[in-house]
Amino acid sequence: MRCTIIKGLAVLAVLGLVACLRERPKPALDYYHGQIPQDFYFKIVGYTPKEIEFEIKVNFGSRYMYHLILEGNEPLAEGWHVTVLSVEQSYKLIMKAKKGVVFQPGKKYRLCIGNKSPEEVARYRRSYQCAADYEFVLPQK
């Protein structure tokens, strides 16, 4: 009987360890609007179904910032990009869509620019604060 109890406890311990080690899905972040600069500061230079090119005239003061294209709270494209202004007082940004994502004209998107990556923020919070937030609709070609 004692042997059965020990084996049962060992099985429960192993099952508990497996449950703890199993990867849990991360909760989705809420992307809160930051400053909303006037449209003058953002320009869509061109786009394809897989990428969008912007010209941005905002001096963030940081050499690199994290850029996301969102549809609601779903990141469709993201990454660190240089934000140093050129002689024309702007920087070019090319955002490439994630695998399986297609940018469509007429749909509403957001360009969220932040100081940290969402993965870093998600460890401590469930919300991501955009330093700048630009809502746009891709024009028909």
BELMO-V175087 format. One record per backbone hydrogen bond with DSSP energy under -1.0 kcal/mol. CO is the residue of the C=O (numbers start at 1). NH is the residue of the N-H. Records with the same first field share a line. If there is no record, write none. Layout:
CO = NH  NH
This chain:
1 = 5
2 = 6
3 = 7
4 = 8
5 = 9
6 = 10
7 = 11
8 = 12
9 = 13
10 = 14
11 = 15
12 = 16
13 = 17
14 = 18
15 = 19
16 = 20
17 = 21
18 = 22
30 = 128
32 = 130
35 = 133
38 = 41
39 = 42
41 = 57
43 = 55
46 = 53
49 = 103
50 = 97
51 = 48
52 = 95
53 = 45  46
54 = 93
55 = 43
56 = 91
63 = 83
65 = 81
66 = 114
67 = 79
68 = 112
69 = 76  77
70 = 110
71 = 74
74 = 71
76 = 98
77 = 69
79 = 67
81 = 65
86 = 89
90 = 86
91 = 56
93 = 54
95 = 52
98 = 101
104 = 107
107 = 138
109 = 136
110 = 70
111 = 134
112 = 68
113 = 131  132
114 = 66
117 = 121
118 = 122
121 = 124  125
126 = 30
128 = 32
131 = 35
132 = 113
134 = 111
136 = 109
138 = 106
